[in-house]
Amino acid sequence: MSEEPPHRPSIHDVKPIAVPKIGHWVGGAVITVLAVVFVQVLVTNKNMQWGVVAEYMLSPAILSGLGMTLLLTFLAMVLGLAIGVLLAIMRLSASRVFQAVSWGWIWFFRGVPPLVQMIFWYNLALLLPEISIGIPFGGPKLISWNTNQLITPFSAAIMGLAFTESAYAAEMIRAGIQAVSAGQTEAAATLGMTRGQTLRRIVLPQALRIVIPPIGNDTISMLKFTSLVSVLALPDLLYSAQMVYARTYQTVPLLIVATIWYLVLTTVLTVSEHAVEHRLKSEHRTGAKKAGGLFSFRLFARQQEAL
């Protein structure tokens, strides 16, 4: 009876030995202590005046400013994205004029801070006392407006915020459009779709799924940028809080009220962005399975007709 050869240990028989991660334990302990100290300061410091914070959280002045902040964010994003889509299409156009105009707009409004723009638009009457529409180079005026009456603090704020957003949105949308496979555009042309139809039905819907995350981040940034309108005495959330503590001298509690509302709004926007992103991905998976078979059938039918 032959004897079995002795078993020789191999590298597969070696079991890893867990090394104690002392640094993780020390770092976690330090962070935990700091977090407890921070919470203790928030809870026990009488200067925080949590009673005053609770009193003004739902006060009419704060809620009115909150509504103005939401309105500014909504209008600036809608106008900024609308202009951004147009600029992105112009940037990808074959026309050198469209490309130059789009590039110039993006270069200027990405380079000038929104606060500077707001102050400039609000003081536009110093440069143009009257804004008119008519035949240029000395021709008759069809309609005109007084600049001081036309450019209010609200319109100056919207222009500064929306124009800044349009420059950033244009680059994001352009990148999203370019990320769509060129083969899909060629396939759409094979089916007889025009460039406009291809852009609306094929390219932009797919680019939208790509740019949703950065646009969501831009929306959150825009919400915070609205606090800049306080320099125009526009009663947004921050300016409303400032007006209250200028009267009551309760500066810290009112700033805490504004901080809490900003955190609530950014949390809601973040959750909404993730929900929309998840839904678009789910619809894309479902739609891709259905559209794939239908598209192949149509393309096969066109090829048979050509034969």
Secondary structure, 3 states (H helix, E strand, C coil): CCCCCCCCCCHHHCCCCCCCCHHHHHHHHHHHHHHHHHHHHHHHCHHHCHHHHHHHCCCHHHHHHHHHHHHHHHHHHHHHHHHHHHHHHHHCCCCHHHHHHHHHHHHHHHHCCHHHHHHHHHCHHHCCCEEEEECCCCCCEEEEEEHHHHCCHHHHHHHHHHHHHHHHHHHHHHHHHHHCCHHHHHHHHHCCCCHHHHHHHHHHHHHHHHHHHHHHHHHHHHHHHHHHHHHHCCCCHHHHHHHHHHHHCCHHHHHHHHHHHHHHHHHHHHHHHHHHHHHHHHHHHHHHHHHHHHHHHHHHHHHHHHC
